[in-house]
């Protein structure tokens, strides 16, 4: 698209030069707005965890679940043994 733009010095009539300058300014603003738009679209993609991070999180979650189950089982064993000891006395 840049190759279609003329050099400002080639434009001899002031009205043609002014119209061309307004077009160039509008074009520059449009490109700037487009760049800002794409930055807002790319930001959420950067915030998404990668597959390796998800695998690591899944592994930690599975380990936590196993630890919770074993801790719960041990707590039940302690409770049952203390309750049996209470009934024995």
Secondary structure, DSSP 8 states (H G I E B T S, - for coil): -GGG---GGG--SHHHHHHHHHHHHHHHHHHHHHHHHHHHHHHHHHHS--HHHHHHHHHHHHHHHHHHHHHHHHHHHHHHHHHHHHHH-
